[in-house]
Amino acid sequence: MLTAVEPISAWARYQWTSGVGGWAEARSRWASRPGKRFTHHVLTSADDRLLLAYQGFPEGMTYILPYLRDQMAGEIGTVAGADEQLPTWRQMLRAAHRPEADILVLGCTRERARRLPPAMSVLLPFRINMTLDIDADAVYSSVSANERRQFAALRRRHQWTCEIGTKVEDLKFFYERMHLPTMASRHGEEARSTDWNIARHALLRHGLVLFVREGDKRVAGVLARLEDGGRTLWMRLLGVLDGASVHYRSGAVKAVYYLTMEWAAEHGVTRVNFSGGDPFPGKGVFQFKRRLHPTITHPTDHFGKRRVYLRVARDSPAVRDFLAATPMLTVDDSDRIVATYFFDCARPIRSDIRADGPGVRGARAIDLDEFLTGSSGRKRT
């Protein structure tokens, strides 16, 4: 039986994790309160060629560290991880001045990050936001003609149609048959999601479930929330039927985005928020969304005032391999988002990983020979 407290509790928890304005300010102050101890996790390659340490906000274990670990494993091989003693901000500050790891990654506030040593370092957004303005007369105007042709062909082949669900039963089907299985199959133990009560009371109550139907069967869907008086549609949770990879291969996930854009244009929505992302353009989900040409910005919630400070302490072939293989979205002295690539004479720029688009203020190529001597890095503001 539903109690009166549950909707209020779900709303408050949603605002705490995703709210803007006063909620974001309160969350930011709480996360960096005096005496706060932060996460400390160390990644080490099997042969000790590379050691990377993360310290800072615990969300970095979800949004930052997994990709860096995968990059290490791809370049060096097996990677082991271990939790260390929880540091205070003062201890993190000392670590930034005298790093013990080859690469030190700190998740902290923007203000604190700007006070850290600039040599051999870059600053990244903790998260990014990706939004697309919708024009009812040209809903696909931001998408290339080739992309449109490919989707049209897939749509005819699979007979994809759109179904809108607003009932609890629709949410239950989506949540249990699509979202949770997809998170489990794609992310395993690192799956991250929103609990049922928030999905029901804070998302569905103010939004809808958009299903992609293949003939008479629901094969994919997204739980979206309407905001700004119905002008913005925020895609919050996504999934495919039973988490089956066949629906990724068929393009059903792509259909979720295209049909969402169509529905938005037909119902007076002027902006679709593709939800947050990590500051690493090498991730497949970033590359897929980039083809729709959304505008990349800092988030409006508490993540908007967080940054990732990445400092290199030692030069080695393993460090160079890792950096060259890991393009990043960084911020410049004016807090603008910039695509950043590392290279040297033996490691060319990863031009196959594109990070350009609206909101990205150009690209920066960093010569590792200069960067690792401290002559090319983040400048003081």
Secondary structure, 3 states (H helix, E strand, C coil): CCCCHHHHHHHHHHHHHHCCCHHHHHHHHHHCCCCCCCEEEEEEECCCCCEEEEEECCCHHHHCHHHHHHHHHHHHCCEEEEECCCCCHHHHHHHHHCCCCCEEEEEEEHHHHHCCCCCCEEEEECCEEEEEECCCCCCCCCCCHHHHHHHHHHHHHHCEEEEEECCHHHHHHHHHHHHHHHHHHHHHHHCCCCCHHHHHHHHHHHEEEEEEEECCEEEEEEEEEEEHHHCEEEEEEEEEHHHCCHHHHCCHHHHHHHHHHHHHHHCCCCEEEEEEECCCCCCHHHHHHHCCCCEEECCCCHHHHEEEEEEECCCCHHHHHHHHCCCEEEECCCCCEEEEEEEECCECCCCCCCCCCCCCCCEEEEEHHHHCCCCCCCCCC
